[in-house]
């Protein structure tokens, strides 16, 4: 189920791209700045044949495939790069879609280290007597990418364990570490409730989403209730289905049961989520089994307020104060610190399942942790993040830095040349923490977003022998990562297609599959 959950945060609905790539440079500002490297004849014939079936022109497809010097381990001393064996339109700026996550996750790994953890700090402002805090409790968020509802509950349970069982005051959430990062979740494609559109927040709860679990009659399942106790999640009769919202939200209403007499299973378009209420239109079918959905809250601040209050009220039934957002001057040493999971685990989830909002969280944390000039910044915003990435690129690489407006690739104005992406991947290969980076990438035909390769072609030669990040928008299809051939030699692989409708075209997918196959069979 977790694979299904995480995949929801990276999926992208089809949309019309007004600024689609065009072979007419006068109509396309990205194309107008492009240069071309080698003739189209450098493409293998088998790839060309797939392009013809897909109706793709030479100008809509880019590849860079570069041999690496030996195995993936013990590469720290590699200093030279070999000539690419495939190099086609590789200096043309392309929209990368989610392959852009490779940029964010590797720079974070290189800068922060695989063991980096985000710290959420908690400070009581007042006096604690006999288990009661006479004053306010401050929660300071610093960008934890995965403060799930169960981890939030565990954190607040630690507050209780440290001696605060009742708060005679307010709970204050200080999320000032990220500045001006809110955006309209409907702006990208009008599908604001879908999890991949969630916006970042310095105190991001549950990926900015609520989880809706539906269990029709005839199925029993042990779940955590709002009080943290294990209980059976089961409908009361055979005509209905139990419905549960997680995290439990204060000042929010949702049905506890829906009809199980519908002719079809419940679908995401049957929900309407507002700040105060979940409405379900229709029901589900009794034999559908457990269904789970993740819906984006329109405002991450409001979700955090309602989640903190809902969970704390399950611990402190007498709590009548407010939960509010405010900037607080830190009193110094934190009374309680709650560390995140390490960066190595975070980038695994990001790259395996293409989680957008986690990527934004990681990126926005970079200036806080290091700063562009090696100095900690007091707060982070998108200009400081993009400046950080650009400065890092200019320090370590020779190619043109990527053009980015968001870190996750959920952007139509983002661009990078395949040659530049390849240089990043070749640089990553040389670093001591490369194995951590490689392990975060989906294995072809076996894990993450590359699992479907084995469904399309069970005999594909790259299955189990390529670590590849995928990227999909309506007019973008891309792959980037590492491929091993039959002799155990590894290659940097970058393939990007920018053309109308290619994101969900089986024929366009076949072009990239054939390129993977060509390299894997060498």
MINURO-465861 format. One record per residue (C-alpha): x, y, z. Coordinates in steps of 0.2 Angstrom, whole numbers, padded with zeros to 4 digits, always signed. Example, Ala and Ser with C-alpha at 12.3 -4.5 7.8 and 13.67 -1.06 7.14 Angstrom:
2
+0062-0022+0039
+0068-0005+0036
END
This chain:
522
+0000+0000+0000
+0014+0012+0004
+0020+0011-0014
+0002+0016-0020
+0003+0030-0007
+0019+0038-0013
+0015+0036-0031
+0000+0047-0028
+0012+0061-0024
+0022+0061-0040
+0008+0057-0053
+0003+0071-0065
-0014+0073-0074
-0014+0076-0092
-0015+0095-0096
-0014+0106-0111
+0004+0114-0112
+0002+0131-0120
+0021+0133-0121
+0024+0116-0130
+0041+0114-0138
+0042+0118-0156
+0054+0115-0170
+0051+0134-0175
+0063+0143-0164
+0054+0159-0167
+0039+0152-0158
+0049+0144-0143
+0061+0154-0132
+0069+0138-0126
+0072+0132-0144
+0078+0149-0149
+0093+0147-0137
+0097+0129-0142
+0113+0123-0151
+0115+0107-0160
+0129+0095-0158
+0131+0080-0169
+0121+0074-0184
+0105+0065-0181
+0113+0050-0189
+0122+0046-0173
+0106+0038-0167
+0105+0019-0168
+0093+0013-0182
+0082+0003-0169
+0078+0019-0160
+0075+0029-0176
+0062+0015-0181
+0053+0018-0164
+0053+0037-0167
+0045+0035-0184
+0031+0024-0177
+0028+0038-0163
+0028+0051-0176
+0043+0060-0168
+0055+0071-0177
+0074+0072-0174
+0071+0089-0166
+0059+0082-0153
+0071+0069-0146
+0087+0071-0136
+0099+0057-0130
+0116+0056-0121
+0123+0039-0117
+0141+0040-0109
+0152+0025-0104
+0158+0025-0086
+0175+0018-0082
+0171+0001-0073
+0160-0004-0060
+0149+0007-0049
+0159+0004-0033
+0176+0012-0030
+0174+0026-0043
+0180+0040-0032
+0196+0042-0041
+0188+0043-0058
+0193+0060-0066
+0190+0059-0084
+0175+0056-0095
+0173+0045-0110
+0165+0050-0126
+0147+0047-0127
+0141+0032-0138
+0124+0041-0142
+0123+0060-0143
+0108+0067-0151
+0102+0085-0149
+0110+0084-0132
+0114+0103-0131
+0096+0108-0134
+0086+0114-0118
+0073+0102-0113
+0059+0102-0101
+0064+0087-0089
+0049+0084-0079
+0053+0073-0064
+0070+0068-0069
+0074+0086-0062
+0072+0077-0045
+0090+0070-0048
+0097+0088-0048
+0089+0092-0031
+0092+0075-0022
+0110+0074-0028
+0114+0092-0023
+0106+0089-0006
+0116+0072-0004
+0132+0080-0009
+0129+0096+0002
+0121+0089+0018
+0127+0070+0018
+0117+0055+0019
+0114+0055+0038
+0107+0073+0038
+0091+0074+0048
+0079+0088+0050
+0075+0094+0067
+0058+0100+0074
+0060+0110+0090
+0048+0111+0104
+0049+0125+0117
+0037+0128+0132
+0034+0146+0135
+0028+0147+0153
+0029+0136+0169
+0026+0118+0170
+0018+0112+0187
+0010+0095+0191
+0009+0091+0172
+0001+0107+0167
+0010+0120+0156
+0004+0137+0161
+0008+0146+0145
+0010+0142+0127
+0019+0127+0118
+0029+0132+0103
+0033+0120+0088
+0046+0126+0077
+0047+0117+0060
+0062+0117+0049
+0056+0108+0034
+0055+0089+0039
+0049+0081+0022
+0040+0067+0030
+0031+0073+0046
+0017+0060+0043
+0002+0059+0054
+0009+0044+0064
+0026+0053+0067
+0017+0069+0072
+0007+0059+0085
+0023+0051+0091
+0031+0068+0093
+0016+0075+0103
+0017+0059+0114
+0035+0064+0118
+0028+0080+0124
+0017+0071+0136
+0031+0059+0141
+0042+0074+0146
+0029+0080+0158
+0016+0091+0149
-0001+0082+0150
-0011+0098+0149
-0008+0115+0141
-0017+0130+0149
-0013+0141+0134
-0010+0140+0115
+0000+0129+0104
+0010+0140+0092
+0017+0133+0076
+0032+0143+0070
+0035+0139+0051
+0045+0155+0047
+0060+0145+0041
+0051+0145+0024
+0046+0162+0018
+0034+0165+0003
+0032+0147-0003
+0014+0146-0003
+0006+0144-0020
-0012+0140-0027
-0013+0121-0028
-0025+0122-0042
-0013+0133-0053
-0003+0119-0062
-0017+0109-0069
-0033+0113-0060
-0032+0097-0050
-0028+0105-0033
-0035+0090-0023
-0022+0078-0031
-0008+0074-0019
+0006+0079-0032
+0000+0097-0031
+0003+0099-0012
+0013+0115-0008
+0029+0115+0004
+0029+0122+0022
+0042+0123+0035
+0030+0112+0046
+0022+0101+0033
+0010+0088+0040
+0007+0072+0031
+0014+0079+0014
+0000+0092+0015
-0013+0079+0012
-0027+0070+0022
-0028+0051+0020
-0045+0044+0016
-0047+0025+0020
-0063+0016+0015
-0067-0002+0021
-0083-0010+0014
-0092-0024+0024
-0084-0041+0025
-0067-0034+0029
-0059-0032+0045
-0043-0022+0048
-0033-0016+0063
-0029+0002+0062
-0024+0017+0074
-0039+0027+0080
-0038+0046+0084
-0033+0041+0102
-0018+0031+0096
-0026+0014+0101
-0027-0001+0089
-0045-0006+0085
-0054-0014+0071
-0059-0003+0057
-0075-0011+0051
-0092-0005+0045
-0107-0008+0056
-0117-0018+0043
-0116-0026+0026
-0124-0012+0017
-0111+0001+0021
-0092+0005+0021
-0082+0013+0035
-0073+0029+0031
-0059+0036+0041
-0049+0052+0039
-0031+0053+0045
-0024+0063+0053
-0039+0066+0064
-0043+0084+0062
-0051+0096+0074
-0065+0108+0069
-0068+0096+0054
-0082+0085+0049
-0083+0069+0038
-0094+0054+0037
-0090+0039+0046
-0099+0028+0034
-0105+0028+0016
-0116+0016+0006
-0108+0000-0001
-0122-0003-0013
-0115+0007-0028
-0111-0002-0044
-0093+0004-0045
-0079+0006-0032
-0076+0023-0025
-0066+0035-0035
-0056+0051-0031
-0068+0062-0041
-0082+0058-0029
-0074+0068-0015
-0075+0086-0011
-0063+0093+0002
-0064+0110+0010
-0055+0117+0025
-0070+0112+0037
-0078+0097+0028
-0076+0081+0018
-0091+0077+0007
-0093+0061-0002
-0104+0060-0017
-0111+0042-0019
-0104+0026-0012
-0094+0011-0016
-0096-0007-0020
-0096-0020-0006
-0082-0031-0014
-0070-0018-0018
-0059-0021-0002
-0049-0007+0007
-0047+0009-0004
-0036+0023+0001
-0035+0041-0006
-0023+0056-0002
-0031+0073-0005
-0022+0089-0004
-0028+0102+0009
-0029+0119+0000
-0018+0127+0014
-0004+0118+0023
-0005+0130+0037
-0023+0126+0041
-0020+0107+0039
-0006+0108+0052
-0017+0118+0064
-0031+0106+0063
-0020+0090+0064
-0010+0097+0079
-0026+0101+0088
-0035+0085+0084
-0020+0074+0089
-0017+0085+0105
-0035+0084+0110
-0034+0065+0110
-0020+0067+0122
-0026+0082+0132
-0045+0081+0133
-0046+0097+0143
-0037+0107+0130
-0047+0122+0125
-0034+0134+0119
-0030+0139+0101
-0018+0131+0089
-0011+0146+0078
+0003+0151+0066
+0015+0164+0073
+0034+0168+0072
+0043+0165+0088
+0060+0171+0094
+0069+0155+0099
+0072+0154+0118
+0089+0145+0114
+0091+0127+0118
+0076+0117+0113
+0066+0108+0127
+0062+0094+0115
+0070+0090+0098
+0062+0078+0086
+0073+0072+0072
+0067+0066+0055
+0072+0051+0046
+0089+0053+0037
+0091+0061+0020
+0096+0044+0013
+0078+0037+0017
+0070+0054+0011
+0079+0054-0006
+0074+0035-0008
+0056+0039-0006
+0057+0054-0018
+0066+0046-0032
+0057+0029-0031
+0040+0036-0031
+0043+0054-0038
+0036+0063-0023
+0035+0081-0028
+0032+0090-0011
+0046+0080-0002
+0057+0087-0016
+0052+0105-0013
+0055+0102+0006
+0073+0096+0003
+0077+0110-0009
+0070+0123+0003
+0081+0116+0017
+0097+0119+0008
+0100+0137+0012
+0095+0134+0030
+0108+0121+0031
+0123+0128+0022
+0119+0145+0013
+0126+0150-0003
+0141+0157+0004
+0143+0144+0017
+0133+0154+0030
+0117+0148+0038
+0102+0158+0031
+0089+0162+0044
+0075+0158+0032
+0073+0150+0015
+0063+0155-0001
+0063+0150-0019
+0075+0163-0025
+0088+0158-0012
+0086+0140-0016
+0088+0143-0035
+0103+0154-0032
+0110+0140-0021
+0108+0127-0034
+0115+0138-0048
+0130+0142-0037
+0133+0124-0033
+0132+0119-0051
+0145+0133-0056
+0157+0127-0043
+0156+0109-0047
+0151+0107-0066
+0156+0116-0082
+0139+0115-0091
+0125+0128-0091
+0115+0127-0074
+0097+0121-0076
+0083+0134-0077
+0071+0130-0062
+0056+0138-0055
+0052+0123-0044
+0063+0109-0037
+0053+0094-0042
+0051+0096-0060
+0032+0100-0059
+0035+0115-0070
+0033+0119-0088
+0046+0133-0088
+0060+0122-0081
+0074+0117-0093
+0090+0108-0094
+0101+0101-0108
+0103+0082-0108
+0122+0085-0109
+0121+0095-0093
+0110+0081-0084
+0123+0069-0090
+0137+0079-0083
+0128+0079-0066
+0126+0060-0066
+0144+0057-0071
+0150+0069-0057
+0138+0059-0045
+0146+0043-0050
+0163+0049-0044
+0157+0054-0027
+0160+0043-0011
+0141+0043-0007
+0136+0038-0025
+0130+0021-0019
+0117+0030-0008
+0111+0040-0023
+0111+0025-0035
+0100+0015-0023
+0087+0029-0022
+0083+0027-0041
+0070+0014-0047
+0077-0002-0053
+0071-0006-0071
+0056-0018-0071
+0058-0021-0052
+0054-0005-0041
+0046+0012-0040
+0041+0021-0056
+0051+0009-0067
+0041-0007-0061
+0030-0005-0076
+0044-0009-0088
+0042-0028-0084
+0024-0027-0088
+0027-0019-0105
+0041-0031-0109
+0044-0046-0097
+0060-0050-0107
+0067-0032-0108
+0086-0033-0106
+0087-0019-0094
+0077-0027-0081
+0087-0027-0065
+0102-0019-0074
+0097-0001-0074
+0094+0012-0061
+0083+0025-0069
+0072+0041-0064
+0057+0044-0074
+0049+0060-0079
+0031+0063-0086
+0021+0078-0091
+0008+0079-0104
+0021+0084-0117
+0036+0077-0109
+0043+0060-0107
+0060+0057-0100
+0072+0045-0092
+0089+0048-0083
+0101+0037-0073
+0113+0022-0076
+0112+0007-0086
+0123-0009-0086
+0127-0018-0102
+0130-0037-0104
+0149-0035-0100
+0145-0027-0083
+0150-0010-0089
+0140+0005-0084
+0133+0020-0093
+0126+0037-0090
+0109+0037-0099
+0098+0052-0102
+0084+0052-0114
+0071+0067-0116
+0056+0069-0127
+0047+0085-0128
+0032+0085-0140
+0013+0086-0140
+0005+0072-0130
+0021+0061-0128
+0019+0060-0109
+0005+0047-0110
+0009+0040-0127
+0014+0021-0128
+0024+0024-0144
+0034+0038-0136
+0037+0026-0121
+0043+0013-0133
+0056+0025-0140
+0064+0026-0123
+0062+0008-0119
+0071+0004-0135
+0086+0016-0131
+0087+0007-0114
+0087-0010-0123
+0101-0005-0135
+0113+0000-0121
+0108-0015-0110
+0112-0027-0124
+0130-0020-0128
END
